[in-house]
Amino acid sequence: MPGRRLKIRHETRVVYEGSATSSHNELRMTPLTLPAQTALDARIEISPAAPTGSYWDYWGTQVTTFDLMEPHESLRVVATSLVETSPPAPLPGEPDWGTVRARLEHGRYAEFGLPTPRTTVGDEPVAAARAAVAGLGPHEAALAVAGLVRDRVAYISGSTGVHTGAQEAWSQGAGVCQDIAHLTVALLRRVGLPSRYVSGYLHPDPDPAPHETVAGQSHAWIEYWAGGWVGYDPTNRTRAGESHVIVGKGREYGDIVPHKGVYHGAPSGSPQVTVEFTRVA
């Protein structure tokens, strides 16, 4: 099937109360090239201007680094990319649970079966998840867990922060896409499915008009392994597809933070972030 070409503009602006005398930064804002997604162009502009470096981290995410060693009152980062996306592939042939368990015992798959600080949950949600998947195959089990999480956790913008854990989202029954993804990953792991956290962008319109620029958002969803990796967006109860653009995959948000670093100087306000999408083809 033909793909879709999306232009994405992601701007982050930080204003300090006085001057920052120096800062050291890492950015994870460059979309990946994958079987269902091709990054045709990607660039990052920084103001004040600074030389950049680049490397691929342990999780396969492209990282851009830069240092600002002169005093500055603000920092502006604009990441622009052009990405071609494809519809989701058919579900892979479903393995039995024994095959899935064997995967969890080897190498990198084992890392996606263990809890992390943001994907640790208590007995109540685990019991609910195990009851929900009783008698189901891996694909149906993944949907059952995602549905359980979405029924439990209402999406409420601003209800949590970046440090919120999966158990907190379960207990308060509210969260954002990051929390819903963390809780889904946590419970999928506890029922025996290797699962990973995916960070990227989501176009808000499932069938956008060409050449119309609209406000988008950074987004989080999940992938689980059942004969192959399958992307699923539990917040929106749908397979990850043409509207989803992947930047990174890891165990949790801490592995793929879009912008992190350290600085010396005056306090800063909260970063102001905007994301814009334009469908160009």
C-alpha positions as CSV (number, residue, x, y, z in Angstrom):
1,M,0.0,0.0,0.0
2,P,1.2,3.6,-0.7
3,G,2.8,5.4,2.2
4,R,2.2,8.8,3.7
5,R,4.8,11.6,3.9
6,L,4.7,13.8,7.0
7,K,6.7,16.9,7.8
8,I,7.2,17.3,11.6
9,R,8.5,20.5,13.3
10,H,9.3,20.0,17.0
11,E,10.3,23.2,18.9
12,T,11.5,23.4,22.5
13,R,12.2,26.7,24.1
14,V,13.7,27.3,27.6
15,V,13.9,30.8,29.1
16,Y,16.1,31.4,32.2
17,E,15.4,33.9,34.9
18,G,18.9,35.3,34.4
19,S,21.8,33.7,32.5
20,A,22.9,30.1,32.1
21,T,26.7,30.2,32.0
22,S,27.0,26.7,30.4
23,S,24.8,23.8,29.4
24,H,25.4,20.2,28.2
25,N,22.6,18.6,26.2
26,E,21.4,15.4,24.6
27,L,18.5,15.3,22.1
28,R,16.5,12.3,21.0
29,M,14.3,13.9,18.4
30,T,15.4,12.2,15.1
31,P,12.9,9.7,13.6
32,L,14.3,6.2,12.9
33,T,14.4,4.4,9.6
34,L,12.5,1.1,10.0
35,P,10.7,-1.4,7.8
36,A,7.5,0.6,8.0
37,Q,9.0,4.1,8.3
38,T,11.7,6.0,6.4
39,A,13.3,9.2,7.6
40,L,13.8,11.1,4.3
41,D,15.3,14.2,6.0
42,A,16.1,15.2,9.5
43,R,17.9,18.3,10.9
44,I,18.2,20.1,14.2
45,E,18.8,23.8,14.7
46,I,20.0,25.3,18.0
47,S,20.0,28.9,19.2
48,P,22.4,30.1,20.4
49,A,24.3,28.3,17.7
50,A,26.5,25.5,18.8
51,P,28.4,22.6,17.1
52,T,26.7,19.2,17.4
53,G,27.8,15.6,17.7
54,S,25.8,12.5,17.0
55,Y,25.8,8.8,18.1
56,W,23.5,5.8,18.4
57,D,22.8,4.8,21.9
58,Y,22.4,1.3,23.3
59,W,18.7,1.2,22.5
60,G,19.2,2.1,18.8
61,T,18.1,5.8,19.1
62,Q,20.0,8.5,17.3
63,V,21.3,11.1,19.9
64,T,22.4,14.6,19.1
65,T,24.7,16.3,21.6
66,F,25.8,19.9,22.0
67,D,27.4,22.1,24.6
68,L,26.9,25.8,25.1
69,M,29.8,27.3,27.0
70,E,28.9,31.0,26.7
71,P,26.3,32.8,28.9
72,H,22.8,32.6,27.4
73,E,19.4,33.8,28.6
74,S,17.4,31.2,26.6
75,L,17.7,28.0,24.6
76,R,15.8,27.1,21.5
77,V,15.9,23.8,19.7
78,V,14.0,23.1,16.5
79,A,13.9,19.5,15.1
80,T,12.5,19.2,11.6
81,S,12.0,15.9,9.8
82,L,10.3,14.5,6.7
83,V,9.2,10.9,7.2
84,E,7.4,8.4,5.1
85,T,5.1,6.0,7.0
86,S,3.3,2.9,6.0
87,P,0.1,1.1,7.3
88,P,0.7,-1.6,9.9
89,A,1.8,-4.9,8.6
90,P,-0.4,-8.0,9.1
91,L,0.0,-9.6,12.5
92,P,2.8,-12.1,12.6
93,G,1.9,-15.8,13.1
94,E,1.0,-16.4,16.7
95,P,3.5,-18.4,18.7
96,D,2.5,-20.6,21.7
97,W,3.2,-19.3,25.2
98,G,6.2,-21.7,25.5
99,T,7.9,-20.0,22.6
100,V,7.2,-16.6,24.1
101,R,8.6,-17.7,27.5
102,A,11.7,-19.0,25.7
103,R,12.3,-15.6,24.1
104,L,12.2,-14.0,27.6
105,E,15.1,-16.2,28.7
106,H,17.6,-15.0,26.0
107,G,19.5,-11.8,25.4
108,R,17.8,-8.5,24.6
109,Y,14.3,-10.0,25.0
110,A,15.0,-10.5,28.7
111,E,15.5,-6.8,29.1
112,F,11.9,-6.2,27.9
113,G,10.5,-8.7,30.5
114,L,11.8,-7.0,33.7
115,P,10.3,-4.1,35.7
116,T,11.9,-0.7,35.7
117,P,11.3,2.2,38.1
118,R,8.4,3.5,36.0
119,T,7.0,0.1,35.1
120,T,6.8,-1.4,38.6
121,V,3.3,-2.4,39.8
122,G,1.7,-4.0,42.8
123,D,-0.4,-7.1,43.3
124,E,-3.8,-5.7,42.4
125,P,-3.2,-4.7,38.8
126,V,-1.2,-7.8,38.2
127,A,-4.0,-10.0,39.4
128,A,-6.5,-8.1,37.2
129,A,-4.2,-8.5,34.2
130,R,-3.7,-12.2,34.7
131,A,-7.5,-12.7,35.1
132,A,-8.1,-10.8,31.9
133,V,-5.7,-13.0,29.8
134,A,-6.7,-16.4,31.1
135,G,-7.2,-18.8,28.2
136,L,-6.1,-16.3,25.6
137,G,-3.3,-16.5,23.0
138,P,-0.6,-13.9,23.0
139,H,-2.2,-11.4,20.5
140,E,-5.6,-11.5,22.3
141,A,-3.8,-11.3,25.6
142,A,-2.0,-8.1,24.6
143,L,-5.3,-6.5,23.5
144,A,-7.0,-7.6,26.7
145,V,-4.3,-6.0,28.9
146,A,-4.3,-2.8,26.8
147,G,-8.1,-2.6,27.1
148,L,-7.9,-3.2,30.9
149,V,-5.5,-0.3,31.3
150,R,-7.5,2.0,29.1
151,D,-10.7,1.2,30.9
152,R,-9.0,1.9,34.2
153,V,-7.0,5.0,33.4
154,A,-8.7,8.0,31.9
155,Y,-6.6,10.3,29.7
156,I,-6.4,13.7,31.4
157,S,-3.9,16.1,30.1
158,G,-1.6,17.5,32.7
159,S,-2.7,15.0,35.4
160,T,0.7,13.5,35.9
161,G,4.4,14.3,35.3
162,V,7.4,12.7,33.7
163,H,8.3,10.9,37.0
164,T,4.9,9.3,37.5
165,G,5.1,5.5,37.7
166,A,2.7,2.8,36.4
167,Q,1.3,2.0,39.9
168,E,0.4,5.6,40.5
169,A,-1.5,5.9,37.2
170,W,-3.4,2.7,38.2
171,S,-4.2,3.9,41.7
172,Q,-5.4,7.4,40.6
173,G,-7.2,6.2,37.5
174,A,-5.9,9.0,35.4
175,G,-2.8,9.9,33.4
176,V,-1.4,10.8,30.0
177,C,-0.2,8.7,27.1
178,Q,3.2,8.1,28.8
179,D,1.4,6.7,31.9
180,I,-0.9,4.5,29.9
181,A,2.0,3.1,27.9
182,H,4.1,2.5,31.1
183,L,1.2,0.7,32.8
184,T,0.4,-1.4,29.7
185,V,4.1,-2.4,29.3
186,A,4.3,-3.2,33.0
187,L,1.3,-5.6,32.9
188,L,2.2,-7.2,29.6
189,R,5.6,-8.1,31.1
190,R,3.9,-9.5,34.2
191,V,1.6,-11.8,32.1
192,G,4.7,-13.0,30.1
193,L,4.9,-10.9,27.0
194,P,8.1,-9.1,26.1
195,S,7.2,-5.4,25.8
196,R,8.9,-2.1,25.1
197,Y,8.0,1.6,25.4
198,V,7.9,3.6,22.1
199,S,8.4,7.3,21.9
200,G,7.6,9.5,18.9
201,Y,4.9,11.7,17.4
202,L,1.3,11.2,16.5
203,H,-0.6,13.1,13.9
204,P,-4.0,14.0,15.4
205,D,-6.0,13.4,12.2
206,P,-6.2,9.8,10.9
207,D,-6.7,11.1,7.4
208,P,-5.1,14.5,7.2
209,A,-5.6,16.8,4.2
210,P,-2.4,17.4,2.2
211,H,-0.4,20.6,2.8
212,E,-2.4,21.6,5.9
213,T,-0.3,22.3,9.0
214,V,-1.9,21.3,12.3
215,A,-0.8,21.1,15.9
216,G,0.4,17.6,16.8
217,Q,2.0,16.1,19.9
218,S,4.8,14.0,21.2
219,H,3.3,10.6,22.0
220,A,4.0,7.3,23.6
221,W,2.8,3.8,22.8
222,I,4.0,0.2,23.1
223,E,5.3,-2.8,21.2
224,Y,4.9,-6.4,22.3
225,W,6.5,-9.5,21.0
226,A,4.3,-12.4,19.7
227,G,6.1,-13.9,16.8
228,G,7.4,-10.5,15.9
229,W,7.2,-7.0,17.3
230,V,3.7,-5.5,17.1
231,G,3.0,-1.8,17.7
232,Y,-0.1,-0.8,19.6
233,D,-1.4,2.5,20.9
234,P,-3.3,1.8,24.1
235,T,-4.3,5.4,24.6
236,N,-6.2,5.4,21.3
237,R,-7.0,1.7,21.3
238,T,-5.5,1.1,17.8
239,R,-2.6,-0.5,16.0
240,A,0.3,1.9,15.5
241,G,0.2,3.0,11.9
242,E,0.6,5.8,9.4
243,S,-0.1,8.5,11.9
244,H,2.6,7.3,14.3
245,V,6.3,8.4,13.8
246,I,8.9,6.5,15.9
247,V,11.8,8.2,17.4
248,G,13.0,5.6,19.9
249,K,12.2,2.4,21.7
250,G,13.4,1.3,25.2
251,R,12.3,-0.2,28.5
252,E,10.6,3.0,29.6
253,Y,10.6,6.8,29.2
254,G,14.0,7.1,31.0
255,D,15.7,5.3,28.1
256,I,14.5,7.8,25.4
257,V,14.0,11.2,27.0
258,P,13.6,13.8,24.1
259,H,15.8,16.5,25.8
260,K,18.0,16.1,28.8
261,G,21.1,17.6,30.2
262,V,22.7,19.7,32.8
263,Y,23.4,23.4,33.1
264,H,24.9,26.0,35.4
265,G,23.3,29.3,36.1
266,A,20.0,30.9,36.9
267,P,16.8,28.9,37.3
268,S,14.7,28.1,34.3
269,G,11.0,28.0,33.6
270,S,9.2,25.0,32.3
271,P,10.2,24.2,28.7
272,Q,7.7,25.4,26.1
273,V,7.1,22.7,23.5
274,T,5.2,22.8,20.2
275,V,4.8,20.1,17.6
276,E,3.5,20.8,14.1
277,F,2.5,18.3,11.4
278,T,2.1,18.8,7.7
279,R,1.2,16.0,5.3
280,V,3.1,16.7,2.1
281,A,2.0,13.5,0.2
